[in-house]
């Protein structure tokens, strides 16, 4: 059961990565194509906050809480680093690379700056709708 929960955390982690990376692509592409939904302030704030947390954790040398939770669940379930299920094996291959920590800090920082640039270049809509999500 613990391994199953670990796989769920890993899938959540992948979803966050897709949201952050895909979100920037959607903002840049959608703004040029006139997609109004990419300019909604609520999702844009959530996107900005997500990459800000990643950059801050990287600069502080902290592990991602999702990584820590997944690791704890795997150990709790009696798993080892080499005993992976199908989902774990492939999602890990997408998410994790062997490189010095400074490489990730630099990559996260540059990506965070790209998100800030997109915020400036394609700002969220301030149309008359008071809802932040519309």
N, C-alpha and C positions, 0 to 999 in steps of 0.2 A: 504493500500500500504506500509506503514512503517513497519508493521509486516512482510510482504513479504521480504523486504530488510533486516530486522533483521535475518530472517531465512537464507537468502543467506550468510550473514556475518558469521552466526553460522556454516554453511556448509563449508565455506572457512576455518574457524578456525579448524574444524575437519580435513580438508584436510592437513593443516599445521602440526597438531599433527601426522597424519598418515605418512606424509612425514618424519618427524623427527624420530619417533619411527621405522617405517618400513624401513626407509633409513639405519639405523644402522643394522637392521636385514639383509637387502639385501647386505650390504657391507660385513658383517661377513660370511654369507652363500655363497654369490656369489664369494667371493675371494677364498674360499675353493673349490668351484665347477668349477673354471676357467672361470667365466662369465666376460668377458672383459669390458662390459658396466658399471659395478659397480666401475671400477677404473678410469673413465673419470674425469679429474680434475674439469671441470665446475660444474657438479652436486655435486661433493664432496665438493667444496668450498661453494656452496649454502647451502648444508646440515650443514657444520660446522658453517657457519654464522647464520643459523636459530637457532641452539641450543645455540650459543654464545649470541644471543639477548635474548633468554629466560632466560638464567642463569644471565646475566647482569641485566635485569629487576627485576628478583627475588631478587638479592643481593641489588639492590637499592630500593626495596619495591614498585616498580611501577606496576600498572595493565597493562595487555596486551592491546595494542591499539585496537585489534579486540574485546576484551571483553567490553571495554569502548564504542566503536562504536555500538556494538550490543545493549548494555544497553540503550544508547541514542536513538537509533531507536525505541526500544520497548516503552520507555517513550513517545517519540514523537507520536507514534501510539496509545497512550492511554492504553497500556497494563499494566498489573500488574504481580508481581512475580508468582501468582497462576493461571493466565489465559494463559495457554500454548497450542499451537497447537501440532499436532502429531510430526512433525519434531523437533520442539524445545524441547519437552519433552524428547525424546529419545536421541538426541544428547547431551543435557545437562547432562543426566544421565551418558553418557560415559565420558564427559569432566570434570565435576566438582564434587569434593568430599568435604565433611566436615572434615577439619583438620586444625590445627594451621599453620600459614604461614611458620614457620620454617621447617615443614615437607616437604612442596613443594620446598623450597629453597634447602634443603638437597637432595631431589630426583632429582631436575633439575641439581644441581652441580654434583652429582654422574653420572647422565646420560651424562652430558657434558664431564666429565672425560673419560667415556667409549668411546665417539665419538673421543676424542683426542687419546686414546689408539688405536682405530681402524685405525686412520689416520697414526699412527706410525707403527703399526703391518702390516697393509695392505695399504701402501701408494698409492696415485693416480698414474696412469701410466704416465711415461715421455717418452713414445715412440716418434718416429720422427714426429708425426702429430702435426702441429703448432696450430690446433684448440683446444680450451679448452673444447669443448663439445663433441669431438669425441674420 
